[in-house]
């Protein structure tokens, strides 16, 4: 077996774009090329939107499950509170976990959800993936509302950065959830 990576076959759209770029174009062909590129950009943006919606649903589900586990174990404590990182759930829980680690996991899932919500709610304002990917977006409004004029400008980051925050926070949450079981 060869160690060389297999050649990736271009999609029909990419092949057509490449073909059009190779020859001198008439105005009609240039227009066709622009339409193809715009369609590709829009399709990539739609895929990002769908992908982000899926993640938000996943975060909501996981946070709900973790919250239910914490609540169920707290109810089983019969009034005792375990808030430190090392405190374990009582023996009535289906499995043991450290409350603090799992609570920290829920916080990071919420951070991932905020980042995902920032991405998903900002996408409709853009017509292409590259334009969106490089745009500075934020989780709050841009203009003052009534007498409330606090600036959220510091929270405006490139969309690409928000995707890194989303994925990073989720994987930190997964690691913390595993640690909550290991240190139970």
C-alpha positions in Angstrom: 0.0 0.0 0.0 1.3 3.4 -0.9 2.0 6.1 1.7 1.0 8.8 -0.8 -2.4 10.4 -0.2 -5.0 9.5 -2.8 -5.9 12.3 -5.1 -9.2 14.0 -4.2 -11.6 14.1 -7.1 -13.1 17.6 -7.6 -16.9 17.9 -7.5 -18.7 18.7 -10.8 -19.0 22.3 -9.7 -15.3 22.6 -8.9 -14.4 21.0 -12.2 -16.6 23.4 -14.1 -15.1 26.4 -12.2 -11.6 25.2 -13.0 -12.5 24.6 -16.6 -13.9 28.1 -16.9 -10.8 29.6 -15.2 -8.5 28.0 -17.7 -9.8 29.7 -20.8 -10.4 33.2 -21.9 -13.9 34.0 -20.9 -16.7 35.8 -22.7 -18.9 38.0 -20.6 -21.6 35.3 -20.5 -19.0 32.8 -19.3 -17.7 35.2 -16.7 -21.3 35.7 -15.4 -21.7 31.9 -15.3 -18.5 31.6 -13.3 -19.6 34.3 -10.8 -23.0 32.5 -10.4 -21.2 29.1 -9.8 -18.9 30.7 -7.2 -21.8 32.5 -5.5 -23.8 29.2 -5.4 -20.8 27.4 -3.9 -20.3 30.0 -1.2 -24.0 30.0 -0.3 -24.1 26.2 -0.1 -21.1 26.2 2.2 -22.8 28.8 4.4 -26.0 26.7 4.5 -23.9 23.6 5.5 -22.3 25.7 8.3 -25.7 26.8 9.5 -27.1 23.2 9.6 -24.0 21.9 11.3 -24.2 24.7 13.9 -27.9 24.0 14.5 -27.1 20.3 15.1 -24.4 21.3 17.6 -26.8 23.6 19.5 -29.3 20.8 19.8 -26.6 18.5 21.0 -25.4 21.0 23.7 -29.0 21.5 24.9 -29.5 17.8 25.2 -26.2 17.1 27.0 -26.6 20.0 29.4 -30.1 18.8 30.2 -28.9 15.3 30.9 -26.0 16.5 33.1 -28.3 18.9 34.9 -30.8 16.1 35.6 -28.0 13.9 36.9 -26.9 16.7 39.3 -30.5 17.3 40.4 -31.2 13.6 40.9 -28.1 13.1 43.0 -28.8 16.2 45.0 -32.3 14.9 45.8 -30.7 11.6 46.8 -28.4 13.5 49.2 -31.4 14.2 51.4 -30.3 17.7 52.2 -26.6 17.4 52.0 -24.8 19.5 49.4 -21.8 18.3 47.5 -20.3 21.4 45.8 -16.6 20.8 45.8 -14.8 19.3 42.9 -14.1 16.1 44.7 -17.6 15.4 46.2 -19.3 12.3 44.7 -22.9 11.5 44.1 -24.7 9.3 46.6 -25.1 5.5 46.0 -28.7 6.0 44.7 -27.4 7.5 41.4 -27.0 5.1 38.4 -23.3 5.8 38.6 -21.0 7.9 40.7 -19.7 11.3 39.6 -18.1 14.3 41.2 -20.7 17.1 41.3 -18.2 20.0 40.9 -16.5 18.5 37.8 -19.9 17.8 36.2 -21.1 21.3 37.1 -18.0 22.8 35.5 -18.8 20.6 32.4 -22.3 22.2 32.2 -20.8 25.7 32.3 -18.5 24.8 29.4 -21.4 23.3 27.4 -23.2 26.6 28.0 -20.2 28.5 26.6 -20.2 26.3 23.6 -23.9 26.9 23.1 -23.4 30.7 23.3 -20.7 30.5 20.7 -22.9 28.3 18.5 -25.8 30.6 18.9 -23.6 33.6 18.0 -22.6 31.8 14.8 -26.1 30.6 13.9 -27.8 33.9 14.6 -25.2 35.8 12.5 -25.3 33.7 9.4 -28.5 35.1 7.9 -26.8 38.5 7.5 -24.2 37.1 5.0 -24.5 35.9 1.4 -21.3 33.7 1.3 -19.2 31.5 3.5 -15.9 33.4 3.0 -17.5 36.7 3.7 -19.0 35.3 6.9 -15.9 33.4 8.0 -13.9 36.6 8.0 -16.6 38.8 9.5 -16.5 40.1 13.0 -19.6 38.9 14.8 -20.7 39.0 18.5 -23.4 37.5 20.7 -25.1 40.9 21.4 -26.6 43.7 19.5 -24.4 46.5 17.9 -26.4 49.6 18.7 -27.7 51.0 22.0 -31.2 50.0 23.0 -33.0 52.9 24.6 -30.9 54.3 27.4 -28.9 51.1 27.7 -25.7 52.0 25.9 -23.1 49.5 27.2 -20.8 48.5 24.4 -20.3 44.8 23.6 -17.6 45.7 21.0 -15.0 43.6 22.9 -17.1 40.5 22.3 -16.9 40.9 18.5 -14.6 38.3 17.1 -14.1 36.8 13.7 -16.6 34.0 12.9 -13.8 31.6 12.6 -12.7 32.4 16.2 -16.3 31.7 17.4 -16.1 28.2 15.8 -12.9 27.5 17.7 -14.5 28.7 21.0 -17.5 26.5 20.3 -15.6 23.4 19.6 -13.0 24.0 22.3 -15.5 24.6 25.0 -17.4 21.5 24.1 -14.4 19.3 24.2 -13.3 20.8 27.6 -16.9 19.9 28.8 -16.5 16.3 27.6 -13.1 16.0 29.4 -14.6 17.5 32.6 -17.5 15.1 32.4 -15.1 12.2 32.2 -13.1 13.5 35.1 -16.3 13.7 37.1 -16.6 10.0 36.7 -12.9 9.2 37.3 -12.7 11.3 40.4 -16.0 10.1 41.9 
